[in-house]
Amino acid sequence: MKTKILALIAGTMLVSSIGFAAPISDLAPGEATIGYNHYNMSNDTGNNSIYLEGAVSDKFTLGIEHNHYSANSADWNTTDIYAQYKLDPSVHLIVGDRSYGYDNQSDKVFYGIGVTTNLAPKLDGYASVITNNYTTEWQAGVNYALNDKLALNVNYKSNKDNDYPTYDGVGIGLNCKF
């Protein structure tokens, strides 16, 4: 029964329009990662994000991410609490709750998908997209392993909220497994 419910949720997510902010990474059960990213985005906007993820089993990863956006006209924040389910080693289904710190928005559930692939020794590529009825966000990038615990992340992120311009740009970050 649980498998049928999960398959139904996965199918719904894949058929819908789908976006995610933290890099998609592959963690072993019991492993966790903490990371920081800085983005120079369009419309003279900066974005700093910090996240923490932990693999609770070989299929499930739980995480939290806080984003701070800063523009000439205003500053705002979002906080995501999410879960990833590995369909296989390279495909992750994503579901979570985003708390909007602006525009009198209530929390909104989001869903999406992320994919990863090995591009070269020490270099993994990823792409992800999440959405809800207010936001669509996608990201594509690479993680370069500096050693077995530390990785450099370079990516491109795009975020579109209803009634606001699209904010997109290149980011760089660092993440550490423990």
C-alpha positions in Angstrom: 0.0 0.0 0.0 2.8 2.4 0.9 4.5 1.7 -2.4 1.3 2.5 -4.3 0.9 5.8 -2.5 4.5 6.8 -3.1 4.1 5.9 -6.8 1.0 8.0 -7.1 2.8 11.0 -5.4 5.8 10.5 -7.7 3.7 10.3 -10.8 1.8 13.4 -9.9 5.1 15.3 -9.3 6.5 14.2 -12.6 3.4 15.1 -14.6 3.1 18.6 -13.0 5.2 21.6 -13.7 8.2 21.2 -11.5 12.0 23.7 -9.1 15.1 23.7 -5.7 17.8 25.7 -4.2 20.3 23.6 -2.3 22.6 21.5 -4.6 21.4 18.0 -5.2 24.0 15.7 -3.5 24.2 12.0 -2.9 24.5 11.1 0.8 24.9 7.7 2.4 22.7 6.8 5.4 23.9 8.7 8.5 25.8 11.2 6.4 25.0 14.9 6.6 26.2 18.0 4.7 26.2 21.7 5.5 26.7 24.3 2.8 26.8 27.9 1.9 26.1 29.5 -1.5 26.4 33.1 -2.7 24.6 34.3 -5.9 24.9 37.5 -7.9 21.5 37.7 -9.4 19.7 39.9 -11.9 18.0 43.1 -10.9 20.9 44.1 -8.6 19.9 41.3 -6.2 22.2 39.2 -4.1 21.3 35.9 -2.5 23.0 34.1 0.3 21.9 30.6 1.3 22.8 28.2 4.0 21.5 24.6 4.2 21.8 21.4 6.2 20.8 18.0 4.9 21.0 14.5 6.5 20.4 11.1 5.0 18.0 9.2 7.3 18.1 6.1 5.1 19.4 4.9 1.8 16.3 6.5 0.1 15.4 9.5 2.2 17.2 12.8 2.9 15.8 15.6 5.1 16.9 19.2 4.9 16.5 22.8 5.8 17.6 25.8 3.8 17.5 29.6 4.6 17.8 32.1 1.8 18.4 35.8 2.3 17.9 38.1 -0.7 19.1 41.7 -0.7 18.3 44.3 -3.3 18.5 48.1 -3.4 14.8 48.4 -2.6 14.3 45.7 0.0 15.6 42.6 1.8 13.6 39.4 2.2 14.0 35.7 3.3 12.7 32.3 2.6 13.1 29.1 4.6 12.6 25.6 3.2 12.1 22.4 5.1 12.1 19.5 2.7 12.6 15.8 2.0 14.1 14.1 -1.0 13.3 10.5 -2.0 15.8 8.7 -4.3 14.0 6.8 -7.0 17.4 5.6 -8.1 20.9 7.0 -7.5 20.5 9.8 -10.0 16.8 10.8 -9.6 15.4 12.5 -6.5 11.8 13.5 -5.8 11.5 16.6 -3.7 8.7 17.8 -1.4 8.8 20.5 1.2 7.3 23.6 2.9 8.6 27.1 2.0 8.1 29.9 4.6 8.0 33.3 2.8 9.3 36.2 4.9 7.6 38.8 2.7 4.5 39.9 0.9 2.2 38.5 3.6 2.5 35.0 2.0 1.6 32.0 4.1 3.8 28.9 4.0 3.4 26.9 0.8 4.1 23.3 0.0 6.4 22.8 -3.0 7.3 19.8 -5.0 9.9 18.9 -7.6 12.6 16.7 -9.0 16.4 16.7 -9.1 18.8 14.7 -11.1 22.5 14.0 -10.7 25.2 12.5 -12.9 28.9 11.9 -12.7 30.7 14.1 -15.3 34.3 13.2 -14.5 36.4 12.1 -11.6 35.6 14.4 -8.7 32.9 16.3 -10.8 29.2 15.7 -10.4 26.5 17.6 -12.3 23.0 18.2 -11.2 19.7 20.0 -12.1 16.6 20.5 -10.1 13.2 22.3 -10.3 10.6 23.0 -7.7 7.2 24.7 -7.9 4.0 25.6 -6.1 1.2 28.0 -6.9 3.4 31.0 -6.1 7.0 30.1 -7.0 8.9 28.3 -9.7 12.7 27.8 -9.1 15.3 25.8 -11.0 19.0 25.3 -10.7 21.8 23.6 -12.6 25.4 23.2 -11.5 28.4 21.1 -10.7 30.0 19.9 -7.4 33.8 19.5 -7.6 35.2 17.3 -4.7 38.2 19.0 -3.2 38.6 15.9 -1.0 36.2 13.2 0.4 34.5 15.8 2.8 34.7 19.2 1.1 33.2 20.2 -2.3 33.1 23.4 -4.3 29.7 24.2 -6.0 29.2 26.4 -9.0 25.7 26.8 -10.4 23.0 28.9 -12.1 19.7 29.5 -10.3 16.5 31.1 -11.4 13.6 32.1 -9.1 10.2 33.4 -10.3 7.5 34.5 -7.8 4.1 35.6 -9.0 3.9 39.4 -9.7 7.7 39.8 -9.3 10.5 39.8 -11.9 12.6 36.7 -12.4 15.8 36.7 -10.2 18.5 34.6 -11.7 22.3 34.4 -11.7 25.5 32.5 -11.1 26.4 31.2 -7.7 29.4 29.7 -6.0 29.5 27.8 -2.7 31.1 25.3 -0.5 29.7 22.2 1.2 31.1 19.9 3.8 30.0 16.3 4.5 30.2 14.9 8.0 
